[in-house]
Amino acid sequence: MKKHFSLFSQYLIGVLFGFGLLISGMSNPQKVLSFLDISGKWDPSLLFVMGGAVLVGLAGFYLVSKRSEAFFGGALHIPTRRDISRPLIIGSLVFGAGWGIAGFCPGPAIVALGSGHLKALVFVIAMLVGMAFCQRFLAGQKKSA
């Protein structure tokens, strides 16, 4: 029963997150690109969305730091690594470039895909190919090490 409730709550949180992305305009690539265009017709409204996300994230991290297990049982998997590595920097640059070129990042792209945006389909396919390539590349590095 506990597992079913956990899955149901995860589903509801995902739906809430998706609606938030739709309402805020984060799944609209034109709005995102307007936010990123600080030298042109800049739209600062997404600052409020990002500020709210940071506040919710900080509250979530605070709550998790006080717990020894997940809300519905099971282990918490909290990253312990704190160094700035080469893969982190490269991944951040690729993420930022993709966001700036397409106007999507992964979550909003999936929401836009559900809304029928063809551009989102291309983005999600490219994202999945990139993820598969990265997994194979990292697996090859581990074997040679």
N, CA, C and O atoms as a GROMACS GRO file, in nm:
protein
  580
    1MET      N    1   0.083  -0.121   0.000
    1MET     CA    2   0.000   0.000   0.000
    1MET      C    3   0.086   0.126   0.000
    1MET      O    4   0.057   0.223  -0.069
    2LYS      N    5   0.194   0.122   0.080
    2LYS     CA    6   0.282   0.237   0.091
    2LYS      C    7   0.346   0.270  -0.044
    2LYS      O    8   0.362   0.387  -0.080
    3LYS      N    9   0.384   0.164  -0.119
    3LYS     CA   10   0.447   0.184  -0.250
    3LYS      C   11   0.348   0.248  -0.348
    3LYS      O   12   0.385   0.337  -0.424
    4HIS      N   13   0.223   0.202  -0.347
    4HIS     CA   14   0.122   0.259  -0.436
    4HIS      C   15   0.097   0.405  -0.405
    4HIS      O   16   0.084   0.488  -0.496
    5PHE      N   17   0.092   0.438  -0.275
    5PHE     CA   18   0.073   0.578  -0.237
    5PHE      C   19   0.191   0.662  -0.281
    5PHE      O   20   0.175   0.775  -0.326
    6SER      N   21   0.312   0.606  -0.268
    6SER     CA   22   0.433   0.676  -0.311
    6SER      C   23   0.429   0.703  -0.462
    6SER      O   24   0.458   0.814  -0.505
    7LEU      N   25   0.393   0.602  -0.541
    7LEU     CA   26   0.384   0.621  -0.686
    7LEU      C   27   0.276   0.721  -0.723
    7LEU      O   28   0.296   0.804  -0.813
    8PHE      N   29   0.164   0.715  -0.655
    8PHE     CA   30   0.056   0.809  -0.682
    8PHE      C   31   0.097   0.952  -0.647
    8PHE      O   32   0.068   1.045  -0.722
    9SER      N   33   0.166   0.969  -0.534
    9SER     CA   34   0.210   1.104  -0.496
    9SER      C   35   0.315   1.155  -0.594
    9SER      O   36   0.316   1.274  -0.625
   10GLN      N   37   0.403   1.067  -0.643
   10GLN     CA   38   0.501   1.108  -0.744
   10GLN      C   39   0.431   1.153  -0.872
   10GLN      O   40   0.471   1.251  -0.935
   11TYR      N   41   0.328   1.081  -0.909
   11TYR     CA   42   0.249   1.117  -1.027
   11TYR      C   43   0.185   1.255  -1.008
   11TYR      O   44   0.192   1.340  -1.097
   12LEU      N   45   0.123   1.277  -0.893
   12LEU     CA   46   0.058   1.406  -0.867
   12LEU      C   47   0.160   1.521  -0.866
   12LEU      O   48   0.132   1.630  -0.917
   13ILE      N   49   0.276   1.497  -0.808
   13ILE     CA   50   0.381   1.600  -0.807
   13ILE      C   51   0.426   1.630  -0.949
   13ILE      O   52   0.449   1.746  -0.984
   14GLY      N   53   0.439   1.528  -1.032
   14GLY     CA   54   0.476   1.548  -1.172
   14GLY      C   55   0.372   1.627  -1.249
   14GLY      O   56   0.406   1.715  -1.328
   15VAL      N   57   0.245   1.596  -1.225
   15VAL     CA   58   0.137   1.670  -1.290
   15VAL      C   59   0.138   1.816  -1.246
   15VAL      O   60   0.122   1.907  -1.328
   16LEU      N   61   0.155   1.839  -1.115
   16LEU     CA   62   0.162   1.975  -1.062
   16LEU      C   63   0.280   2.051  -1.123
   16LEU      O   64   0.267   2.168  -1.161
   17PHE      N   65   0.395   1.985  -1.133
   17PHE     CA   66   0.513   2.045  -1.193
   17PHE      C   67   0.486   2.081  -1.340
   17PHE      O   68   0.521   2.190  -1.386
   18GLY      N   69   0.424   1.990  -1.414
   18GLY     CA   70   0.391   2.014  -1.554
   18GLY      C   71   0.296   2.132  -1.571
   18GLY      O   72   0.316   2.216  -1.660
   19PHE      N   73   0.194   2.139  -1.487
   19PHE     CA   74   0.102   2.254  -1.494
   19PHE      C   75   0.174   2.385  -1.461
   19PHE      O   76   0.149   2.488  -1.523
   20GLY      N   77   0.263   2.378  -1.363
   20GLY     CA   78   0.342   2.497  -1.329
   20GLY      C   79   0.426   2.544  -1.447
   20GLY      O   80   0.437   2.664  -1.473
   21LEU      N   81   0.486   2.449  -1.519
   21LEU     CA   82   0.565   2.484  -1.637
   21LEU      C   83   0.478   2.545  -1.747
   21LEU      O   84   0.518   2.640  -1.814
   22LEU      N   85   0.359   2.491  -1.764
   22LEU     CA   86   0.266   2.545  -1.865
   22LEU      C   87   0.220   2.685  -1.827
   22LEU      O   88   0.224   2.777  -1.909
   23ILE      N   89   0.175   2.702  -1.704
   23ILE     CA   90   0.121   2.831  -1.659
   23ILE      C   91   0.228   2.940  -1.661
   23ILE      O   92   0.201   3.054  -1.699
   24SER      N   93   0.351   2.903  -1.619
   24SER     CA   94   0.458   3.003  -1.612
   24SER      C   95   0.515   3.041  -1.748
   24SER      O   96   0.580   3.144  -1.762
   25GLY      N   97   0.491   2.958  -1.848
   25GLY     CA   98   0.546   2.985  -1.981
   25GLY      C   99   0.680   2.918  -2.006
   25GLY      O  100   0.740   2.937  -2.112
   26MET      N  101   0.729   2.838  -1.910
   26MET     CA  102   0.858   2.772  -1.926
   26MET      C  103   0.857   2.668  -2.038
   26MET      O  104   0.963   2.632  -2.089
   27SER      N  105   0.740   2.620  -2.077
   27SER     CA  106   0.734   2.523  -2.187
   27SER      C  107   0.714   2.591  -2.322
   27SER      O  108   0.698   2.524  -2.424
   28ASN      N  109   0.714   2.723  -2.322
   28ASN     CA  110   0.703   2.801  -2.445
   28ASN      C  111   0.843   2.850  -2.483
   28ASN      O  112   0.896   2.941  -2.419
   29PRO      N  113   0.903   2.791  -2.587
   29PRO     CA  114   1.041   2.828  -2.620
   29PRO      C  115   1.058   2.976  -2.654
   29PRO      O  116   1.165   3.032  -2.630
   30GLN      N  117   0.957   3.039  -2.710
   30GLN     CA  118   0.969   3.182  -2.743
   30GLN      C  119   0.981   3.267  -2.617
   30GLN      O  120   1.057   3.363  -2.614
   31LYS      N  121   0.907   3.231  -2.514
   31LYS     CA  122   0.915   3.304  -2.387
   31LYS      C  123   1.053   3.285  -2.324
   31LYS      O  124   1.111   3.380  -2.271
   32VAL      N  125   1.104   3.163  -2.328
   32VAL     CA  126   1.237   3.134  -2.272
   32VAL      C  127   1.344   3.210  -2.350
   32VAL      O  128   1.433   3.270  -2.291
   33LEU      N  129   1.335   3.206  -2.483
   33LEU     CA  130   1.435   3.277  -2.564
   33LEU      C  131   1.427   3.428  -2.542
   33LEU      O  132   1.529   3.496  -2.545
   34SER      N  133   1.306   3.480  -2.518
   34SER     CA  134   1.292   3.623  -2.486
   34SER      C  135   1.355   3.655  -2.351
   34SER      O  136   1.409   3.764  -2.332
   35PHE      N  137   1.348   3.561  -2.259
   35PHE     CA  138   1.413   3.580  -2.128
   35PHE      C  139   1.565   3.581  -2.143
   35PHE      O  140   1.634   3.657  -2.075
   36LEU      N  141   1.616   3.498  -2.232
   36LEU     CA  142   1.761   3.488  -2.251
   36LEU      C  143   1.817   3.602  -2.336
   36LEU      O  144   1.938   3.624  -2.337
   37ASP      N  145   1.731   3.674  -2.408
   37ASP     CA  146   1.774   3.782  -2.498
   37ASP      C  147   1.784   3.914  -2.421
   37ASP      O  148   1.696   4.000  -2.433
   38ILE      N  149   1.890   3.930  -2.343
   38ILE     CA  150   1.901   4.049  -2.258
   38ILE      C  151   1.940   4.174  -2.337
   38ILE      O  152   1.928   4.285  -2.285
   39SER      N  153   1.984   4.158  -2.460
   39SER     CA  154   2.022   4.276  -2.539
   39SER      C  155   1.911   4.316  -2.638
   39SER      O  156   1.924   4.417  -2.707
   40GLY      N  157   1.806   4.240  -2.644
   40GLY     CA  158   1.697   4.270  -2.736
   40GLY      C  159   1.569   4.299  -2.661
   40GLY      O  160   1.565   4.386  -2.574
   41LYS      N  161   1.463   4.225  -2.695
   41LYS     CA  162   1.334   4.240  -2.627
   41LYS      C  163   1.331   4.145  -2.508
   41LYS      O  164   1.269   4.038  -2.513
   42TRP      N  165   1.399   4.186  -2.400
   42TRP     CA  166   1.412   4.101  -2.282
   42TRP      C  167   1.281   4.091  -2.206
   42TRP      O  168   1.215   4.192  -2.182
   43ASP      N  169   1.244   3.969  -2.169
   43ASP     CA  170   1.124   3.943  -2.088
   43ASP      C  171   1.170   3.887  -1.953
   43ASP      O  172   1.200   3.768  -1.943
   44PRO      N  173   1.175   3.971  -1.849
   44PRO     CA  174   1.228   3.926  -1.719
   44PRO      C  175   1.129   3.845  -1.635
   44PRO      O  176   1.163   3.808  -1.523
   45SER      N  177   1.010   3.817  -1.686
   45SER     CA  178   0.908   3.752  -1.604
   45SER      C  179   0.949   3.614  -1.553
   45SER      O  180   0.901   3.571  -1.449
   46LEU      N  181   1.038   3.545  -1.624
   46LEU     CA  182   1.079   3.413  -1.579
   46LEU      C  183   1.171   3.420  -1.457
   46LEU      O  184   1.198   3.317  -1.394
   47LEU      N  185   1.219   3.540  -1.423
   47LEU     CA  186   1.297   3.554  -1.300
   47LEU      C  187   1.214   3.515  -1.178
   47LEU      O  188   1.265   3.455  -1.084
   48PHE      N  189   1.086   3.548  -1.181
   48PHE     CA  190   0.997   3.513  -1.070
   48PHE      C  191   0.978   3.361  -1.064
   48PHE      O  192   0.972   3.304  -0.955
   49VAL      N  193   0.967   3.297  -1.179
   49VAL     CA  194   0.952   3.151  -1.183
   49VAL      C  195   1.078   3.086  -1.126
   49VAL      O  196   1.070   2.995  -1.043
   50MET      N  197   1.193   3.134  -1.172
   50MET     CA  198   1.319   3.074  -1.125
   50MET      C  199   1.343   3.105  -0.978
   50MET      O  200   1.392   3.019  -0.904
   51GLY      N  201   1.309   3.225  -0.934
   51GLY     CA  202   1.322   3.259  -0.793
   51GLY      C  203   1.235   3.170  -0.706
   51GLY      O  204   1.278   3.122  -0.602
   52GLY      N  205   1.112   3.148  -0.749
   52GLY     CA  206   1.023   3.058  -0.676
   52GLY      C  207   1.076   2.916  -0.673
   52GLY      O  208   1.067   2.848  -0.571
   53ALA      N  209   1.133   2.871  -0.785
   53ALA     CA  210   1.191   2.736  -0.790
   53ALA      C  211   1.309   2.723  -0.695
   53ALA      O  212   1.325   2.620  -0.629
   54VAL      N  213   1.392   2.826  -0.687
   54VAL     CA  214   1.506   2.823  -0.596
   54VAL      C  215   1.457   2.816  -0.451
   54VAL      O  216   1.511   2.740  -0.371
   55LEU      N  217   1.356   2.896  -0.416
   55LEU     CA  218   1.303   2.894  -0.279
   55LEU      C  219   1.244   2.757  -0.243
   55LEU      O  220   1.267   2.706  -0.134
   56VAL      N  221   1.168   2.699  -0.336
   56VAL     CA  222   1.110   2.566  -0.311
   56VAL      C  223   1.222   2.463  -0.298
   56VAL      O  224   1.217   2.376  -0.212
   57GLY      N  225   1.323   2.473  -0.385
   57GLY     CA  226   1.437   2.381  -0.379
   57GLY      C  227   1.513   2.391  -0.248
   57GLY      O  228   1.549   2.290  -0.189
   58LEU      N  229   1.537   2.513  -0.203
   58LEU     CA  230   1.608   2.533  -0.075
   58LEU      C  231   1.528   2.474   0.040
   58LEU      O  232   1.584   2.408   0.128
   59ALA      N  233   1.398   2.496   0.040
   59ALA     CA  234   1.313   2.439   0.145
   59ALA      C  235   1.318   2.286   0.140
   59ALA      O  236   1.326   2.220   0.244
   60GLY      N  237   1.312   2.230   0.020
   60GLY     CA  238   1.320   2.084   0.004
   60GLY      C  239   1.452   2.028   0.053
   60GLY      O  240   1.454   1.926   0.123
   61PHE      N  241   1.562   2.093   0.017
   61PHE     CA  242   1.693   2.046   0.063
   61PHE      C  243   1.705   2.056   0.215
   61PHE      O  244   1.765   1.970   0.278
   62TYR      N  245   1.649   2.161   0.272
   62TYR     CA  246   1.650   2.176   0.418
   62TYR      C  247   1.575   2.061   0.484
   62TYR      O  248   1.624   2.000   0.579
   63LEU      N  249   1.454   2.032   0.434
   63LEU     CA  250   1.375   1.924   0.492
   63LEU      C  251   1.446   1.790   0.478
   63LEU      O  252   1.447   1.711   0.573
   64VAL      N  253   1.504   1.764   0.363
   64VAL     CA  254   1.572   1.636   0.340
   64VAL      C  255   1.695   1.623   0.429
   64VAL      O  256   1.727   1.513   0.474
   65SER      N  257   1.764   1.734   0.455
   65SER     CA  258   1.884   1.728   0.538
   65SER      C  259   1.853   1.686   0.681
   65SER      O  260   1.943   1.642   0.753
   66LYS      N  261   1.729   1.701   0.724
   66LYS     CA  262   1.688   1.666   0.860
   66LYS      C  263   1.635   1.522   0.870
   66LYS      O  264   1.598   1.478   0.979
   67ARG      N  265   1.632   1.451   0.757
   67ARG     CA  266   1.573   1.316   0.756
   67ARG      C  267   1.680   1.211   0.730
   67ARG      O  268   1.786   1.240   0.674
   68SER      N  269   1.651   1.088   0.773
   68SER     CA  270   1.741   0.977   0.747
   68SER      C  271   1.684   0.881   0.643
   68SER      O  272   1.755   0.795   0.591
   69GLU      N  273   1.555   0.897   0.612
   69GLU     CA  274   1.494   0.814   0.508
   69GLU      C  275   1.393   0.898   0.430
   69GLU      O  276   1.352   1.005   0.475
   70ALA      N  277   1.353   0.847   0.314
   70ALA     CA  278   1.259   0.918   0.228
   70ALA      C  279   1.122   0.928   0.298
   70ALA      O  280   1.095   0.854   0.392
   71PHE      N  281   1.038   1.018   0.252
   71PHE     CA  282   0.908   1.040   0.315
   71PHE      C  283   0.822   0.914   0.318
   71PHE      O  284   0.746   0.893   0.412
   72PHE      N  285   0.833   0.830   0.215
   72PHE     CA  286   0.753   0.708   0.210
   72PHE      C  287   0.839   0.585   0.236
   72PHE      O  288   0.806   0.476   0.189
   73GLY      N  289   0.947   0.602   0.310
   73GLY     CA  290   1.036   0.491   0.342
   73GLY      C  291   1.146   0.476   0.237
   73GLY      O  292   1.142   0.541   0.133
   74GLY      N  293   1.241   0.393   0.266
   74GLY     CA  294   1.351   0.371   0.173
   74GLY      C  295   1.465   0.470   0.199
   74GLY      O  296   1.451   0.567   0.273
   75ALA      N  297   1.575   0.441   0.136
   75ALA     CA  298   1.696   0.522   0.156
   75ALA      C  299   1.690   0.652   0.077
   75ALA      O  300   1.631   0.659  -0.031
   76LEU      N  301   1.752   0.754   0.132
   76LEU     CA  302   1.771   0.880   0.060
   76LEU      C  303   1.903   0.871  -0.015
   76LEU      O  304   2.004   0.829   0.041
   77HIS      N  305   1.902   0.909  -0.139
   77HIS     CA  306   2.023   0.906  -0.221
   77HIS      C  307   2.067   1.050  -0.245
   77HIS      O  308   2.031   1.111  -0.346
   78ILE      N  309   2.144   1.101  -0.153
   78ILE     CA  310   2.190   1.240  -0.159
   78ILE      C  311   2.334   1.241  -0.209
   78ILE      O  312   2.419   1.172  -0.152
   79PRO      N  313   2.362   1.317  -0.314
   79PRO     CA  314   2.500   1.321  -0.364
   79PRO      C  315   2.597   1.372  -0.257
   79PRO      O  316   2.565   1.465  -0.182
   80THR      N  317   2.713   1.312  -0.252
   80THR     CA  318   2.813   1.354  -0.154
   80THR      C  319   2.927   1.430  -0.221
   80THR      O  320   3.005   1.498  -0.154
   81ARG      N  321   2.937   1.420  -0.351
   81ARG     CA  322   3.045   1.485  -0.424
   81ARG      C  323   3.020   1.635  -0.432
   81ARG      O  324   2.909   1.678  -0.465
   82ARG      N  325   3.121   1.715  -0.403
   82ARG     CA  326   3.106   1.860  -0.402
   82ARG      C  327   3.209   1.932  -0.489
   82ARG      O  328   3.210   2.054  -0.496
   83ASP      N  329   3.295   1.856  -0.556
   83ASP     CA  330   3.398   1.920  -0.638
   83ASP      C  331   3.341   1.962  -0.774
   83ASP      O  332   3.238   1.910  -0.818
   84ILE      N  333   3.407   2.054  -0.838
   84ILE     CA  334   3.369   2.098  -0.972
   84ILE      C  335   3.458   2.023  -1.069
   84ILE      O  336   3.577   2.051  -1.082
   85SER      N  337   3.397   1.928  -1.139
   85SER     CA  338   3.473   1.839  -1.227
   85SER      C  339   3.459   1.883  -1.372
   85SER      O  340   3.373   1.963  -1.408
   86ARG      N  341   3.545   1.829  -1.454
   86ARG     CA  342   3.541   1.858  -1.598
   86ARG      C  343   3.408   1.815  -1.661
   86ARG      O  344   3.349   1.894  -1.735
   87PRO      N  345   3.358   1.693  -1.632
   87PRO     CA  346   3.227   1.655  -1.688
   87PRO      C  347   3.114   1.749  -1.644
   87PRO      O  348   3.021   1.774  -1.721
   88LEU      N  349   3.121   1.800  -1.520
   88LEU     CA  350   3.019   1.894  -1.472
   88LEU      C  351   3.023   2.022  -1.554
   88LEU      O  352   2.918   2.073  -1.595
   89ILE      N  353   3.141   2.075  -1.578
   89ILE     CA  354   3.155   2.198  -1.656
   89ILE      C  355   3.110   2.177  -1.800
   89ILE      O  356   3.035   2.259  -1.854
   90ILE      N  357   3.154   2.068  -1.862
   90ILE     CA  358   3.116   2.040  -2.001
   90ILE      C  359   2.965   2.020  -2.011
   90ILE      O  360   2.900   2.073  -2.102
   91GLY      N  361   2.908   1.943  -1.918
   91GLY     CA  362   2.763   1.921  -1.918
   91GLY      C  363   2.686   2.050  -1.900
   91GLY      O  364   2.582   2.070  -1.964
   92SER      N  365   2.734   2.138  -1.814
   92SER     CA  366   2.668   2.267  -1.792
   92SER      C  367   2.672   2.352  -1.918
   92SER      O  368   2.573   2.417  -1.954
   93LEU      N  369   2.785   2.351  -1.987
   93LEU     CA  370   2.797   2.428  -2.111
   93LEU      C  371   2.705   2.373  -2.220
   93LEU      O  372   2.640   2.450  -2.292
   94VAL      N  373   2.699   2.242  -2.232
   94VAL     CA  374   2.611   2.180  -2.333
   94VAL      C  375   2.465   2.208  -2.298
   94VAL      O  376   2.385   2.241  -2.387
   95PHE      N  377   2.430   2.196  -2.170
   95PHE     CA  378   2.293   2.226  -2.126
   95PHE      C  379   2.257   2.370  -2.159
   95PHE      O  380   2.152   2.396  -2.217
   96GLY      N  381   2.344   2.464  -2.124
   96GLY     CA  382   2.318   2.605  -2.150
   96GLY      C  383   2.308   2.636  -2.299
   96GLY      O  384   2.223   2.715  -2.341
   97ALA      N  385   2.396   2.576  -2.378
   97ALA     CA  386   2.391   2.598  -2.523
   97ALA      C  387   2.261   2.545  -2.582
   97ALA      O  388   2.197   2.610  -2.664
   98GLY      N  389   2.222   2.426  -2.538
   98GLY     CA  390   2.096   2.369  -2.587
   98GLY      C  391   1.976   2.453  -2.547
   98GLY      O  392   1.883   2.472  -2.626
   99TRP      N  393   1.978   2.504  -2.426
   99TRP     CA  394   1.870   2.589  -2.377
   99TRP      C  395   1.865   2.718  -2.458
   99TRP      O  396   1.757   2.764  -2.495
  100GLY      N  397   1.981   2.778  -2.485
  100GLY     CA  398   1.986   2.903  -2.559
  100GLY      C  399   1.950   2.887  -2.706
  100GLY      O  400   1.892   2.978  -2.766
  101ILE      N  401   1.982   2.773  -2.765
  101ILE     CA  402   1.952   2.750  -2.907
  101ILE      C  403   1.805   2.714  -2.926
  101ILE      O  404   1.738   2.769  -3.013
  102ALA      N  405   1.757   2.620  -2.846
  102ALA     CA  406   1.623   2.566  -2.867
  102ALA      C  407   1.515   2.633  -2.782
  102ALA      O  408   1.398   2.631  -2.819
  103GLY      N  409   1.553   2.692  -2.669
  103GLY     CA  410   1.454   2.750  -2.580
  103GLY      C  411   1.389   2.646  -2.490
  103GLY      O  412   1.287   2.673  -2.426
  104PHE      N  413   1.448   2.527  -2.484
  104PHE     CA  414   1.396   2.419  -2.400
  104PHE      C  415   1.505   2.369  -2.306
  104PHE      O  416   1.623   2.373  -2.340
  105CYS      N  417   1.464   2.323  -2.191
  105CYS     CA  418   1.547   2.236  -2.109
  105CYS      C  419   1.462   2.110  -2.087
  105CYS      O  420   1.344   2.111  -2.122
  106PRO      N  421   1.516   2.003  -2.030
  106PRO     CA  422   1.446   1.874  -2.032
  106PRO      C  423   1.302   1.873  -1.983
  106PRO      O  424   1.214   1.823  -2.054
  107GLY      N  425   1.274   1.925  -1.864
  107GLY     CA  426   1.136   1.920  -1.811
  107GLY      C  427   1.036   1.992  -1.899
  107GLY      O  428   0.937   1.932  -1.941
  108PRO      N  429   1.060   2.120  -1.930
  108PRO     CA  430   0.967   2.191  -2.017
  108PRO      C  431   0.956   2.130  -2.158
  108PRO      O  432   0.851   2.141  -2.221
  109ALA      N  433   1.062   2.068  -2.206
  109ALA     CA  434   1.056   2.005  -2.339
  109ALA      C  435   0.957   1.888  -2.337
  109ALA      O  436   0.883   1.869  -2.433
  110ILE      N  437   0.957   1.813  -2.230
  110ILE     CA  438   0.863   1.699  -2.220
  110ILE      C  439   0.720   1.750  -2.208
  110ILE      O  440   0.628   1.692  -2.266
  111VAL      N  441   0.701   1.858  -2.132
  111VAL     CA  442   0.567   1.919  -2.122
  111VAL      C  443   0.523   1.969  -2.259
  111VAL      O  444   0.409   1.947  -2.299
  112ALA      N  445   0.612   2.038  -2.331
  112ALA     CA  446   0.579   2.090  -2.464
  112ALA      C  447   0.553   1.976  -2.562
  112ALA      O  448   0.468   1.988  -2.650
  113LEU      N  449   0.624   1.866  -2.546
  113LEU     CA  450   0.602   1.749  -2.630
  113LEU      C  451   0.459   1.699  -2.612
  113LEU      O  452   0.392   1.663  -2.708
  114GLY      N  453   0.414   1.697  -2.487
  114GLY     CA  454   0.277   1.657  -2.459
  114GLY      C  455   0.175   1.755  -2.514
  114GLY      O  456   0.059   1.719  -2.535
  115SER      N  457   0.219   1.878  -2.538
  115SER     CA  458   0.130   1.980  -2.596
  115SER      C  459   0.131   1.977  -2.749
  115SER      O  460   0.056   2.050  -2.813
  116GLY      N  461   0.215   1.890  -2.807
  116GLY     CA  462   0.217   1.874  -2.952
  116GLY      C  463   0.315   1.962  -3.027
  116GLY      O  464   0.302   1.977  -3.149
  117HIS      N  465   0.414   2.021  -2.960
  117HIS     CA  466   0.514   2.104  -3.028
  117HIS      C  467   0.613   2.014  -3.102
  117HIS      O  468   0.679   1.931  -3.040
  118LEU      N  469   0.623   2.030  -3.234
  118LEU     CA  470   0.716   1.952  -3.314
  118LEU      C  471   0.861   1.980  -3.275
  118LEU      O  472   0.944   1.890  -3.272
  119LYS      N  473   0.891   2.106  -3.246
  119LYS     CA  474   1.026   2.144  -3.205
  119LYS      C  475   1.066   2.069  -3.078
  119LYS      O  476   1.182   2.034  -3.061
  120ALA      N  477   0.971   2.046  -2.989
  120ALA     CA  478   0.998   1.972  -2.866
  120ALA      C  479   1.032   1.826  -2.897
  120ALA      O  480   1.116   1.766  -2.830
  121LEU      N  481   0.966   1.769  -2.998
  121LEU     CA  482   0.995   1.631  -3.037
  121LEU      C  483   1.140   1.619  -3.083
  121LEU      O  484   1.211   1.527  -3.044
  122VAL      N  485   1.183   1.712  -3.166
  122VAL     CA  486   1.322   1.712  -3.214
  122VAL      C  487   1.418   1.728  -3.096
  122VAL      O  488   1.519   1.658  -3.089
  123PHE      N  489   1.386   1.818  -3.005
  123PHE     CA  490   1.471   1.840  -2.888
  123PHE      C  491   1.480   1.715  -2.802
  123PHE      O  492   1.590   1.676  -2.762
  124VAL      N  493   1.366   1.652  -2.773
  124VAL     CA  494   1.365   1.533  -2.686
  124VAL      C  495   1.442   1.419  -2.751
  124VAL      O  496   1.515   1.347  -2.682
  125ILE      N  497   1.426   1.399  -2.882
  125ILE     CA  498   1.501   1.295  -2.951
  125ILE      C  499   1.652   1.323  -2.941
  125ILE      O  500   1.730   1.233  -2.910
  126ALA      N  501   1.691   1.448  -2.968
  126ALA     CA  502   1.833   1.485  -2.957
  126ALA      C  503   1.883   1.466  -2.814
  126ALA      O  504   1.996   1.421  -2.793
  127MET      N  505   1.801   1.500  -2.718
  127MET     CA  506   1.839   1.484  -2.577
  127MET      C  507   1.861   1.336  -2.544
  127MET      O  508   1.959   1.302  -2.479
  128LEU      N  509   1.771   1.250  -2.588
  128LEU     CA  510   1.785   1.106  -2.561
  128LEU      C  511   1.907   1.047  -2.630
  128LEU      O  512   1.976   0.963  -2.572
  129VAL      N  513   1.933   1.091  -2.753
  129VAL     CA  514   2.053   1.045  -2.824
  129VAL      C  515   2.179   1.091  -2.749
  129VAL      O  516   2.273   1.013  -2.732
  130GLY      N  517   2.179   1.216  -2.704
  130GLY     CA  518   2.292   1.267  -2.627
  130GLY      C  519   2.313   1.192  -2.497
  130GLY      O  520   2.426   1.165  -2.457
  131MET      N  521   2.203   1.157  -2.430
  131MET     CA  522   2.213   1.082  -2.304
  131MET      C  523   2.269   0.943  -2.330
  131MET      O  524   2.353   0.895  -2.254
  132ALA      N  525   2.223   0.878  -2.438
  132ALA     CA  526   2.274   0.744  -2.472
  132ALA      C  527   2.422   0.750  -2.507
  132ALA      O  528   2.500   0.665  -2.465
  133PHE      N  529   2.461   0.852  -2.584
  133PHE     CA  530   2.601   0.869  -2.621
  133PHE      C  531   2.687   0.890  -2.496
  133PHE      O  532   2.794   0.831  -2.484
  134CYS      N  533   2.640   0.971  -2.406
  134CYS     CA  534   2.714   0.998  -2.282
  134CYS      C  535   2.729   0.871  -2.199
  134CYS      O  536   2.837   0.844  -2.146
  135GLN      N  537   2.623   0.793  -2.188
  135GLN     CA  538   2.629   0.668  -2.111
  135GLN      C  539   2.732   0.572  -2.172
  135GLN      O  540   2.810   0.510  -2.100
  136ARG      N  541   2.731   0.560  -2.304
  136ARG     CA  542   2.827   0.472  -2.372
  136ARG      C  543   2.969   0.524  -2.355
  136ARG      O  544   3.062   0.447  -2.333
  137PHE      N  545   2.986   0.656  -2.366
  137PHE     CA  546   3.117   0.717  -2.352
  137PHE      C  547   3.172   0.696  -2.212
  137PHE      O  548   3.288   0.658  -2.195
  138LEU      N  549   3.087   0.719  -2.111
  138LEU     CA  550   3.130   0.701  -1.973
  138LEU      C  551   3.158   0.554  -1.942
  138LEU      O  552   3.251   0.522  -1.869
  139ALA      N  553   3.077   0.463  -1.998
  139ALA     CA  554   3.099   0.320  -1.976
  139ALA      C  555   3.233   0.279  -2.039
  139ALA      O  556   3.306   0.198  -1.982
  140GLY      N  557   3.265   0.333  -2.156
  140GLY     CA  558   3.392   0.304  -2.222
  140GLY      C  559   3.510   0.357  -2.142
  140GLY      O  560   3.615   0.293  -2.137
  141GLN      N  561   3.493   0.472  -2.079
  141GLN     CA  562   3.601   0.527  -1.996
  141GLN      C  563   3.625   0.443  -1.873
  141GLN      O  564   3.739   0.424  -1.832
  142LYS      N  565   3.518   0.391  -1.813
  142LYS     CA  566   3.533   0.309  -1.692
  142LYS      C  567   3.604   0.177  -1.724
  142LYS      O  568   3.682   0.128  -1.643
  143LYS      N  569   3.575   0.119  -1.843
  143LYS     CA  570   3.639  -0.007  -1.881
  143LYS      C  571   3.788   0.012  -1.906
  143LYS      O  572   3.868  -0.076  -1.874
  144SER      N  573   3.826   0.128  -1.964
  144SER     CA  574   3.966   0.150  -1.996
  144SER      C  575   4.047   0.195  -1.876
  144SER      O  576   4.170   0.193  -1.879
  145ALA      N  577   3.980   0.236  -1.769
  145ALA     CA  578   4.052   0.285  -1.650
  145ALA      C  579   4.098   0.174  -1.560
  145ALA      O  580   4.160   0.200  -1.456
   0.00000   0.00000   0.00000
